Amino acid sequence: MLTIGICDDEKEIREKIKNVVEKTMFDNDRDYRIKTFSSGEELLQENVGEIDILFLDILMGDINGMDTARKIRENDKNMEIIFITSLVDYISDGYEVRAYRYLLKPVDEDIVAKHLKSCIKDVEESKGKYLVVKSDDGIKKIYQRDILYIEVLNRKVIIHSEKGNSETRQTLSEIKNELDSNMFYHCQKSFIVNLDYINKIKGYTAVLDNGKDIPIGRTKYKDLKEKFFWRLGGGN
């Protein structure tokens, strides 16, 4: 089941998008639920981690949509955010929060449906991607979207994820071949990093959201920066 969030301070816009979502999900035979919010404050009081796709107005009350998205990204890297705006001025800011798409007001129902269908496909593919990890404890399934980085330490491959760390007897090359190449980058001989968890690149170091420093090989630096900015821009 997919959870779709709609956050806009205009009731008419919320209802319009809700109608499009209901029709699109019905036509594509998807199980879903919809949550609507009239402000960023109301949205942030919810368990936003349950939302897969969020339609988010930028120009709202005390906390605007861009600041709301920044708050969401502090804890959730996977939610897809589709901004709704009447101004193009904010589009460049969307790279910071990895916006999926922008919808310009007045909202066109056909365009909403088009981007929603594309987003559903990407979310379902992302949710379904996982690693089958072989270790001394047996076989474990780890979702790729939860992996922060992978390293070789003392001749062991360690997978660091939001759910904990796992050691495996597999080689780094074997693991790399199973990963989504759009999401992960082999940045140094002993490290593979998830681009979605990089907060910034400082010199030859990728700083993750949790403060962890990941080394970048000198020959990988330029390519990693390009991939990182591409990913920030919604590349998938």
Secondary structure, 3 states (H helix, E strand, C coil): CEEEEEECCCHHHHHHHHHHHHHHHHHCCCCEEEEEECCHHHHHCCCHHHCCEEEEECCCCCCCHHHHHHHHHCCCCCCEEEEEECCCCCHHHHHCCCCCEEEECCCCHHHHHHHHHHHHHHHHHHHHCEEEEEECCEEEEEEHHHEEEEEEECCEEEEEECCEEEEECCCHHHHHHHCCCCCEEEEECCEEEEHHHEEEEECCEEEECCCCEEECCCCCHHHHHHHHHHHHCCCC
